[in-house]
Amino acid sequence: MSGNKKKVVFIGGHHTSALTVIKSLLSSRKDVEVHFIGHKFSAYKDKNFSAEYREITAQGIPFYNLYAGKVYLIFNIARLVRVPFGFLQALYFLLKIKPSLVVSFGGYLSAPVVFWAWVMRISVITHEQTFQGGWANIFVSKFAKVILLTWESSRKFFPKEKTKVIGLPLTTDFERKDITKGIFTNKLPLVFITGGKQGSHIINETVASILDELTDFCNVLIQCGDNSYFKDFDTLNALTKSLSKRNGKVVVEKFLSREEQLTAIEKADLLIGRAGAHFVYEVCFYKKPVILIPLPKTSHNEQYNNAVFVEKIGLAKIIEQNFLTGEALLREMKIMLSNLGEYHLTKEVALPKDAKEKFVEEINKLL
């Protein structure tokens, strides 16, 4: 890489939006060099590389694995010990990279990086994906020059003079990679089930308990993640092969590329998943009926609030994790698939389609 290029560090918990912005930035600026700080592994005890590590390094972008703890989880000694280590490691990375700009996408990893960027007088842009302000971004906002928001409702959590609502950077002009083509050839409805890039063990486990029954009335595409501790892919794959011969077909995937996932959302008749910022935004963008299973104990009850929003505009049913059973999920799936016409937008939602372009404009102003 050329020493004449301006270096930009991307950091944070929402690498999908980050990668969308990175690609747009690099396509328009040949004088920019990107570095990424994130998680090399998704979870404790997981020995497989995270989706963000795979997707970022696949673009040839240098990746730095940051070990940091969540400051507010003080009851967890192991995480608490990682807090000062994470701050020291973040300082080392910035001294090594010497960036002109830090771009944050929230998440607790961003806190130590942004703090040192402020100390070193490096400009910071941050982006908030949720309806409220996440703890990390509220901290980061104190040091950021520009705070970009997905939703108007989160503006009240941040200094007004710094904020701009731009929407969520979303890849819409992608080359279609239809993972469903030639596989689901019958006329049964398609249900796409995803626990996010990392997968969700509890969702995978619940789906496994009713998989044979599901093939009576639908096709199923499951994106289950690749956690080496739980081994859900192996379990689901083996179960799929042992299913009795029914009408529907089941396909299990560890990961879907960005293009594959968006195409799966487009093609599906019903979606099932967590209520993270990206998935909720995509549900609204493609106006798809969805069963949402919010992850409990998120910052400001973020996922539950996301789910309630989608339910209020007519697209979702919510099953809280405490009440998630195979029987409950099966019942809701049957009800929704039998009444798909009833799940449509009852209220228009403003979803800007030029967020990535606006994001790159803000980056260019500070470079």
C-alpha positions, 0 to 999 in steps of 0.5 A, a space after each residue: 500500500 502506498 504511503 501517500 494515501 490517506 488512511 481511514 480506520 473503520 471500527 464497530 459492531 455493524 460491519 455490514 454497513 461499514 463494508 457498504 460504505 467502504 466499497 463506495 468510498 474506495 470506488 470513488 477515492 483512489 487516494 484512500 487506504 482503509 483499515 478495519 478494527 473488529 472481532 476475529 472471532 464471534 463469540 466466547 469458545 468459538 474457534 471459527 473466524 467471524 463473518 466480519 473477519 472473513 468478509 473484510 479480509 476478502 476485500 484485501 483490507 487489513 484487519 486488527 483483532 481488538 480484545 476489549 470488554 464491555 465497560 457496563 458489564 462490571 459483574 463479569 470479571 473476565 470482561 472487566 479485566 479486558 477493558 484496560 487491555 482493550 484501551 492499550 491495544 487500541 492506542 497501539 493500533 492507532 499509533 501503528 496505522 496513523 489514520 487521518 480519520 476514524 469511522 465508528 459504527 457503534 458497539 463496545 469495541 469503538 469506545 477505546 478506539 474513538 477515545 484515543 482518536 480524540 486524544 490524538 486529534 484524529 477526526 471521528 464520524 460515528 453512525 447510529 443504527 437503532 431507534 435509540 442511542 446505544 451506550 457505546 455511541 452515546 459515549 463515542 458522541 462526546 468525541 465525534 465531530 459528526 454523528 450520522 443517524 438511521 432514524 429521526 427518533 434517535 436524535 434526542 440521544 445526541 448533541 443536536 449540532 452534530 447530528 444528521 439523519 441519513 438512513 442506513 447504508 444499504 446495498 441495493 444495486 447489487 448483482 443478484 446471487 439467487 441462492 434459491 434458484 433451481 432448488 425450491 422448485 415446488 409451489 410451497 411458500 419459502 421461509 427464510 430463517 436467520 439468526 444474523 451473521 453469527 447465527 442464533 443457537 436458540 433459534 437454530 435449536 427451536 427450528 430443529 425441533 420442528 423441522 420435519 413438521 415444517 416440510 409439510 407446508 413450506 420450504 425452509 432456508 436456514 442461515 445458521 452461522 458457524 459456531 464451532 462450540 454449538 455445531 448447529 450447522 452439523 446438527 441441522 445438516 444431519 437432521 435435514 438428511 434424515 427427514 421423512 420424505 415430505 413436500 417441502 425442501 430444507 437448505 442449511 447454510 453457514 453463511 450467506 453473502 450480502 447479495 445472497 441474503 438480500 436475494 433470499 429476503 426478496 424471494 421469501 414469503 416469510 422471514 424469521 429472525 432476530 430484531 437487529 438494526 440491519 434485519 429490521 431495516 431490510 424487512 421494512 425496505 422489502 416490506 416482508 412479513 416477519 416473525 421477530 425474536 428479539 435478543 434480550 438484554 440488549 442496550 436500551 432493550 434495543 431489539 425489542 423496541 425494533 420489533 415493536 416498531 415493525 409490529 406497529 407498521 403491520 409487518 411483524 409478529 413478536 415471539 419473546 425469547 422466554 416464550 420461544 418453543 417449537 410449538 409456539 413458532 410452528 403455530 405462528 408460522 402456520 397462521 402467518 403463511 395462511 394469512 400473508 395478505 394481512 401483513 403489509 405496511 399500514 404506515 409508510 416508513 421513510 427509508 432513504 436510499 442514498 445513505 451510503 452516498 451521504 456517508 461518503 460525502 461526510 467522510 470526504 469533508 473530513 479527509 
